Amino acid sequence: MNLELLDRSKYYVIGVSGGCDSMYLLDTLRKEGYHLLVAHVNYNYRHDSYMDYELVSDYCAMYGIPFYYKEFHPQDYHQGNFQNQARTLRYNFYKEIYDLYHVDGVILGHHLDDHLETIYMQLSHHNTVHYLGIKQETHVQNMRIIRPLMCLYKEEIIKRCQDGHIPYHDDYTNFETDFERDKVRNTVLNHYTLQQKEELLKKAEAHNQRIKELEFKVQTYYQQYKTDGIIYYYYIPKELREIFLYLILRDVMPTQLISYSLIQEIKHQIDSVKPNIQMNLPVNYLFIKEYDNIYIIDKDKTKGYHFEFREYMPFGCEYFHLLDSGHINEGVFLAPEDYPITIRTMKEGDSIMTSSGTKKLSRLFINAKIPALKRKTWPVVVNKDGTIVLVPHIAKNIDYLTTKPNVFVIK
């Protein structure tokens, strides 16, 4: 067991199901003097799940360990992938305790067999864009997740439980084949020799070392993207593009949703001849390509807005700033009779009277090569009569051209 990641002066949440791995972990850490808060979840998925609850709660009562319990029922996880939904419910419960007591981490009982199962499934799905297997230390929902048993096979954990008379209760569904992980465990990996397992582990280790090196090399481009919010895609070396896409996707969505096929589809879209694309991601985000510049944006930020001002006042939001100084192409002179003004997004049919005649805003945006998505949040300034007087950097009403600006709308 690897205890280097733990500190006896800190407090930890420990997820305990009642199985051999989590009970061995709990018993060992208790004897080593760690401060633990036990979290046990009952999904009522099995008819004997009450036995898990009794085992864990009795153990905690015997040794005076704080015990936290959460119970769910079938209506809580509905239809679909039970294991994924159970994981979400479980981690949400850990998060409640984590935040309430400001603990240093969540300790879980994943072991070497879990690691192998994950590697096998990732390879089977060709999902090899990032790390293979389960890490000893990760972060989920801003929680530090620690897995000290990653150096032990389950067979060894069972033997230690038996030798140390550590109580545990087997989950009979672990021996079934209803779920992919159980099927891999009980029909594939249980037939692997120790040598085959070690070869699989070495293959994953070599892959993970390569990923680590690529992550180091891509940091310059990733940090530039984080700073600018956008990057010219072909500026990134070809061998670093997949890992770059993975990292920016990881910023907005769970890693289990970032598949190899998703990365390949994004690359295909970027390499297409279309100058602009919008691609829906499996979460509430869009992947955007604009003339070979790429970024990811929250869909909610593409919706329109509408602000009214009865008089000039400094104002700022994520779309624009209203100030009394700026570039001349961002400014307009507004007299008291212009108020109240409205600053909003473009509407269908919007037009503005310019020095060269009445122009539709949609055409002006196209002529200025403003990408479609940016048009949706570009500020349009309208006076009290409903006349468009300014579209910053795009156009200014002819009646407002000759007077020195006193109000600036900065995109």
SVG drawing of the C-alpha trace seen along z (x, -y; Angstrom):
<svg xmlns="http://www.w3.org/2000/svg" viewBox="-39 -68 47 86">
<polyline fill="none" stroke="black" stroke-width="0.4" points="0.0,0.0 1.3,-3.5 0.8,-5.8 3.2,-8.5 0.2,-10.6 -1.4,-10.7 -0.7,-12.9 -1.6,-11.7 -2.2,-15.3 -5.0,-15.7 -8.6,-14.5 -9.9,-12.4 -13.2,-11.1 -12.9,-7.4 -15.4,-5.7 -16.3,-2.3 -18.6,0.1 -18.1,3.1 -16.2,5.1 -12.7,6.5 -10.8,3.7 -12.4,0.8 -12.6,2.7 -8.9,3.6 -8.1,0.0 -10.2,-1.3 -8.8,1.2 -5.2,0.5 -5.5,-3.2 -7.3,-3.1 -4.4,-1.0 -1.9,-3.5 -3.6,-6.3 -5.2,-8.3 -8.1,-10.7 -11.0,-9.2 -14.7,-10.1 -16.4,-7.0 -18.9,-7.5 -21.1,-4.6 -23.7,-4.6 -26.6,-2.2 -28.2,-2.3 -30.8,0.4 -29.7,2.1 -29.2,5.5 -31.6,7.3 -28.8,7.8 -27.3,4.2 -28.5,3.7 -25.8,6.2 -23.1,3.9 -24.6,1.0 -24.7,3.1 -21.1,4.3 -19.6,0.8 -21.7,-1.0 -20.9,1.7 -17.2,1.4 -17.3,-2.4 -19.3,-2.1 -16.8,0.4 -13.8,-1.9 -15.5,-5.3 -15.1,-6.4 -17.5,-9.1 -19.9,-7.4 -21.9,-9.1 -24.6,-7.3 -26.5,-8.1 -29.4,-6.0 -30.7,-6.0 -33.5,-4.1 -34.1,-3.1 -36.0,-6.4 -32.8,-8.3 -30.8,-6.7 -33.6,-6.0 -32.8,-4.2 -29.4,-4.1 -25.9,-3.2 -26.4,-2.4 -22.7,-2.3 -22.1,-5.8 -25.1,-7.2 -24.1,-5.5 -20.6,-7.0 -22.1,-10.5 -24.4,-10.1 -21.5,-8.7 -19.1,-11.5 -21.8,-14.1 -22.1,-12.6 -18.4,-12.7 -18.4,-16.3 -21.0,-17.2 -18.8,-15.8 -15.6,-17.2 -16.9,-20.7 -18.6,-20.6 -15.4,-19.5 -12.7,-21.0 -10.9,-17.6 -7.6,-17.1 -8.9,-14.4 -11.1,-11.4 -9.5,-8.0 -10.8,-5.2 -10.1,-1.5 -9.3,-1.0 -6.6,1.6 -4.5,3.1 -7.3,5.3 -9.5,2.1 -6.6,0.5 -6.2,3.4 -10.0,3.5 -9.9,-0.2 -6.9,0.2 -8.5,3.2 -11.7,1.3 -9.9,-1.8 -7.9,0.2 -11.0,2.1 -12.8,-1.2 -9.7,-2.8 -9.9,-5.4 -6.2,-6.1 -6.0,-9.9 -4.8,-10.3 -3.9,-8.4 -4.6,-4.6 -6.0,-3.2 -6.6,-4.8 -4.3,-7.3 -3.1,-7.0 -4.1,-10.7 -6.6,-12.7 -9.1,-15.6 -12.8,-15.2 -15.3,-18.1 -12.4,-20.0 -11.8,-17.1 -8.4,-15.4 -8.9,-11.7 -6.3,-9.3 -6.0,-5.6 -3.4,-3.9 -4.1,-0.3 -3.0,-0.7 0.0,1.5 -2.0,4.5 -4.0,7.2 -7.4,8.1 -6.3,11.6 -3.6,10.3 -6.1,8.0 -8.5,10.9 -5.7,12.9 -4.7,10.0 -8.3,9.7 -8.5,13.4 -5.1,13.4 -6.0,10.3 -9.6,11.4 -10.9,8.2 -14.7,8.4 -16.0,7.8 -19.1,8.6 -18.9,9.8 -21.1,7.9 -22.5,10.8 -23.1,8.6 -19.3,8.4 -19.4,12.0 -22.1,11.4 -21.7,10.1 -24.5,7.5 -22.1,4.5 -19.1,4.2 -16.6,3.9 -18.0,7.0 -17.9,8.9 -14.3,7.9 -13.4,9.0 -15.2,12.3 -14.8,13.5 -11.5,12.0 -9.0,10.9 -9.7,13.8 -8.1,16.0 -5.0,13.8 -1.8,15.2 0.3,13.0 2.7,12.5 -0.1,11.3 -1.3,8.9 2.3,7.5 2.6,7.1 -0.6,5.1 0.6,2.9 3.9,2.3 2.1,1.4 0.0,-1.2 3.0,-2.5 4.8,-3.2 1.8,-4.9 1.3,-7.0 5.0,-8.1 4.6,-9.2 1.4,-11.2 3.3,-12.8 6.0,-14.0 3.4,-15.3 1.7,-17.2 4.9,-18.8 5.6,-19.9 2.1,-21.2 2.0,-23.5 3.2,-26.6 0.2,-26.3 -2.2,-25.3 -1.3,-28.3 -1.5,-30.6 -5.0,-29.3 -5.9,-29.7 -4.7,-33.3 -6.2,-34.4 -9.3,-32.1 -8.6,-31.3 -5.6,-29.9 -4.6,-29.4 -4.9,-25.7 -2.1,-25.1 0.3,-27.0 0.3,-23.9 2.8,-21.1 0.9,-18.2 2.1,-15.6 0.7,-17.8 -2.7,-18.5 -4.6,-15.5 -3.3,-16.1 -4.0,-19.8 -7.6,-19.1 -7.9,-16.7 -6.7,-19.3 -9.1,-22.0 -12.0,-19.5 -11.1,-18.4 -11.5,-22.0 -15.3,-21.8 -16.4,-18.2 -15.9,-15.0 -12.9,-12.9 -15.1,-9.8 -17.0,-11.7 -13.8,-12.6 -13.5,-9.6 -11.0,-9.0 -13.8,-9.2 -14.8,-12.7 -11.2,-13.9 -11.0,-12.5 -14.3,-14.1 -13.1,-17.5 -9.9,-17.2 -11.9,-16.2 -14.1,-19.3 -11.1,-21.6 -9.4,-20.2 -12.5,-20.7 -12.6,-23.5 -15.4,-25.3 -14.0,-28.5 -16.5,-28.5 -17.9,-25.5 -19.9,-25.1 -19.9,-21.6 -22.1,-20.6 -20.2,-18.8 -21.7,-16.2 -22.2,-19.0 -23.6,-22.5 -20.7,-23.8 -19.8,-24.4 -16.5,-23.8 -15.9,-26.7 -13.6,-27.0 -13.3,-30.5 -10.8,-30.8 -8.6,-28.2 -8.8,-29.8 -10.4,-27.5 -12.0,-27.8 -14.8,-26.3 -17.6,-28.4 -20.6,-27.9 -23.8,-27.8 -25.4,-30.1 -22.9,-32.8 -24.3,-32.8 -27.7,-33.9 -28.9,-37.5 -28.9,-40.3 -30.6,-43.6 -29.5,-46.5 -31.2,-49.8 -29.6,-53.0 -31.6,-56.1 -28.4,-58.1 -24.7,-57.6 -23.1,-55.5 -19.9,-53.4 -20.9,-49.7 -19.2,-46.5 -20.3,-42.9 -18.7,-40.0 -19.9,-41.3 -19.0,-45.0 -18.0,-48.0 -19.7,-51.4 -17.1,-54.1 -16.4,-57.8 -13.2,-57.2 -12.0,-54.8 -11.3,-54.4 -13.2,-56.7 -14.8,-53.7 -16.2,-52.6 -17.7,-56.0 -20.7,-58.1 -22.1,-61.5 -25.3,-61.0 -27.4,-64.0 -30.0,-63.9 -32.7,-63.5 -31.2,-60.2 -31.9,-58.5 -32.9,-56.0 -30.6,-54.1 -30.5,-50.3 -27.5,-48.2 -28.5,-44.8 -27.6,-42.1 -28.5,-42.2 -32.0,-41.3 -33.2,-40.0 -33.7,-42.9 -31.5,-45.4 -30.2,-48.2 -28.2,-51.4 -28.1,-54.7 -24.5,-55.2 -22.7,-57.8 -23.1,-55.4 -26.8,-54.7 -28.9,-52.3 -27.0,-49.0 -28.2,-45.8 -26.1,-44.8 -26.0,-41.2 -24.2,-42.3 -21.9,-44.7 -20.8,-41.9 -20.1,-39.6 -18.1,-42.3 -16.1,-42.8 -15.5,-39.0 -16.9,-38.8 -17.5,-35.1 -21.2,-34.1 -20.9,-33.2 -19.3,-36.6 -22.1,-38.4 -24.5,-36.9 -22.9,-38.8 -21.8,-42.0 -23.2,-45.1 -25.7,-47.3 -26.5,-50.8 -30.1,-52.0 -31.5,-55.4 -35.0,-56.0 -36.6,-56.3 -35.4,-52.8 -32.7,-54.1 -29.4,-52.2 -26.7,-54.8 -23.6,-52.7 -22.2,-49.2 -18.7,-49.4 -15.9,-49.0 -18.6,-48.2 -20.7,-51.2 -22.0,-54.6 -25.2,-56.4 -24.6,-59.3 -26.4,-61.8 -23.8,-61.0 -20.6,-61.2 -19.6,-64.8 -19.8,-65.3 -17.0,-64.2 -18.0,-61.0 -18.8,-61.2 -19.9,-57.6 -17.8,-54.5 -19.1,-50.9 -16.0,-48.7 -16.5,-45.2"/>
</svg>
